[in-house]
Amino acid sequence: MHGEELRKFEISASLEKGWNLENAHQYLDKEALENALHRMNGNKLEVARLLGISRSWLYKKMRRYNMN
């Protein structure tokens, strides 16, 4: 599976586990943060730019998901 197919599978699997829309959103939000941090080698300014959010919002999201 690639890209869009994988995303659809992950969302479908999440809903089958009994997750609601908020749970699925949080899962994908955290996954996007983790991927962006990895892609930008932990450079938070570049991660914020990549995701189109402010650095302060990035830090709030990271705290929400217990990410260092």
C-alpha positions as semicolon CSV with decimal commas, in nm:
position;residue;x (nm);y (nm);z (nm)
1;M;0,000;0,000;0,000
2;H;0,112;0,351;-0,070
3;G;0,015;0,703;0,033
4;E;-0,359;0,754;0,003
5;E;-0,439;0,380;0,019
6;L;-0,241;0,345;0,341
7;R;-0,414;0,650;0,493
8;K;-0,757;0,507;0,411
9;F;-0,658;0,173;0,563
10;E;-0,528;0,339;0,881
11;I;-0,843;0,548;0,923
12;S;-1,065;0,248;0,855
13;A;-0,871;0,035;1,105
14;S;-0,894;0,315;1,361
15;L;-1,271;0,336;1,328
16;E;-1,301;-0,043;1,356
17;K;-1,121;-0,021;1,692
18;G;-1,409;0,191;1,815
19;W;-1,232;0,523;1,778
20;N;-1,442;0,824;1,708
21;L;-1,349;1,107;1,475
22;E;-1,158;1,291;1,749
23;N;-0,943;0,985;1,825
24;A;-0,865;0,936;1,456
25;H;-0,780;1,307;1,420
26;Q;-0,543;1,298;1,717
27;Y;-0,372;0,987;1,582
28;L;-0,314;1,145;1,242
29;D;-0,213;1,479;1,397
30;K;0,052;1,312;1,613
31;E;0,173;1,099;1,323
32;A;0,211;1,410;1,105
33;L;0,414;1,581;1,379
34;E;0,640;1,278;1,423
35;N;0,697;1,247;1,049
36;A;0,770;1,618;1,011
37;L;1,013;1,616;1,305
38;H;1,195;1,322;1,155
39;R;1,199;1,475;0,806
40;M;1,334;1,808;0,936
41;N;1,585;1,642;1,172
42;G;1,413;1,787;1,477
43;N;1,437;2,149;1,357
44;K;1,118;2,285;1,510
45;L;1,116;2,609;1,312
46;E;1,131;2,411;0,988
47;V;0,865;2,169;1,115
48;A;0,631;2,459;1,192
49;R;0,692;2,604;0,846
50;L;0,635;2,268;0,680
51;L;0,307;2,218;0,866
52;G;0,196;2,579;0,820
53;I;0,165;2,651;1,192
54;S;0,342;2,882;1,435
55;R;0,624;2,754;1,653
56;S;0,419;2,824;1,965
57;W;0,132;2,611;1,825
58;L;0,384;2,338;1,741
59;Y;0,508;2,337;2,102
60;K;0,147;2,317;2,231
61;K;0,079;2,019;2,008
62;M;0,402;1,852;2,116
63;R;0,308;1,897;2,483
64;R;-0,040;1,761;2,413
65;Y;0,110;1,442;2,271
66;N;0,397;1,420;2,523
67;M;0,659;1,465;2,254
68;N;1,001;1,606;2,344
